[in-house]
Amino acid sequence: MPTITVEGPPIRDIERKRKLVEEITDASHKAYGLPKDIIVVVIKENLPENVGVGGKLLIDRNRGKDGN
């Protein structure tokens, strides 16, 4: 049973999450040739204050772009 983990920023719209899970499941079904009902998709949402890129937290990198 394949388990696919997606990590990224929070997705607030539940319909977008449903679409993401559906599309990942469909792609995995095609790639593996396995039944969709055994494919597991886990969404891990990371807040900008918990992710650093290039030595800076994302929350701090984004502040400079909008003037805050």
N, C-alpha and C positions, 0 to 999 in steps of 0.2 A: 504494500500500500504506500504509494508515494505521498510525502508530505511536503508541500511548498510553503515556504515562509516569505512573506513580503514585509519588508521594513521600510518605513518612511514617515512623513509627517501625518498628523491626524487627518482623517477624512470625515468631515462632519455630516455629510449627506449620506444617509443609509442606503439610498438608491444607488449612489456611486459605488459603495462597498459591495452591494449585491452584484452590480455589473462587473466589477473587478474580479470577484470570486467566480462568477459565471464564465468570464472570458479566460481566466487562468485555467479553470477546470476543463474548458473546451480544448484549449491548446495542449494541455497535458494529456487529455484523452487521445487526441490525434497523434501526439509524439510517442506515447507509450503503448497505445492500442489497448488500454485497460478500460474497464467500465468506469463511468463517471462517479458512481456511488462509492468507490473506494479511494478516490482522490481527495486528500485533505488539504485545505488552504487555510493558513493562519496569517492574520494581519497583525503585525506588531507596530503600534503607533508610537512614535518618538516625538516628544515635545522639543521645540527649538532650543530650550535651555538645557536639554540633555544630550545634545549632539554638537560635536566640535569638528570643524573642517579647517585645515591650515592653521591650527593653533588657536582658533577663536570659536566661541560658541555661536551657533547659528543665530540665536536671538540678538547677539551683539553685532554680527555682520549685517543683519537686516536693518538695524537701527540707522546706520549711516546712509542707507539708500533712500529713506523717506524723510530724512531731516530730523528725526527724533534722537 
